[in-house]
Amino acid sequence: MPPTGVKVDGLARIIGAVSGLTLVAPELDAASTIATGLGILLTCAIVTRILAVQRGRSAGLWFAGGLLTGFVAVTLLLILDRDQG
C-alpha cells in the first residue's frame, strides 16, 4: 500500500475517534479507517433520525448530530427520552 499524506492520516484519526473505530480496530490503515468510520457515522445518523422521528423531535437536526458525533447522539437521544417519559 502506498504511503498516505499527512492530511489523510489526520482525517483518519478524526473519523476513527468520532466513530469509535480507533478503540475497536486501531491497526486499520487510513483508507480503511476513513471508509469504515464514515459507514459507522452514517449508520448512527440514520438510526438517530429514525428514533428522533418516532419521539417527535427534529429529524434533520438529530441526523446531523448523529453524522457528526456518532454514538454520542444516539445515546443522548435515548437518555433524553428516558428522562421525559
Beta strands, then each sheet from edge to edge (+ up, - down):
end
